[in-house]
Amino acid sequence: MKANIYDNPLRRREMPKGEFKRPNGQVVSGYEHYSEYFFIDGFRDIITPDYNPETEELGLLEKIGDDIYYSIVPKDIPTEEEIAEKKLQGIKEQYEDHKQKGWDAYQEFRGKIVIDIENEVLTLEQAFHIEAVLSIAYNRISSTGDWKTAQFELSQVTPAGFVIPYYDLAMQEIALYITENYT
């Protein structure tokens, strides 16, 4: 690709083919065959200077001396504030995902209790008691998405009797989720 030093503004362009009006006013047919005119008429190869593509990009063309170069401009590098905001947004999105999965886990857990009621493994009163004990964790994960806090809060509970197997199951599910989804 070429540029012409007489163009204002400078722009990339193909070499003219066919008829071309030279800067001195002379019209030349078959201009592409008269290479001796190219330099005199201002056509130059565009020079691409060395640059770091991670932090810089090619800008506009500029004439330096008798040559044409791409200018080098810094890329828009985010400020520390923009980086922090982007990170915060990512964390918010992650917690929204954790919250949705918490809601799904809670519904699945409640479904297991309903099945145990239907199979007469539990009474309705026992199911209410289990839900009252475990709701500290499931309410946390389904409302805030904070599985680690839910795990801590549930670990502060001392279950008894028929609640123990459901408590253990909840703790296992929460621990597995944390292992698979937190870094």
ABEGO torsion letter per residue (X at the ends): XBBBAABOBBBBBBBBBEBBBBAAGBBBBGAAABAAAAAAAGBBBBBBBBBBAAABBBBBBBBBEABBBBBBBBBBBBBAAAAAAAAAAAAAAAAAAAAAAAAAAAAAAAAAAAAAAAAGABBAAAAAAAAAAAAAAAAAAAAAGBAAAAAAAAAABBBBEAAAAAAAAAAAAAAAAAAAABX
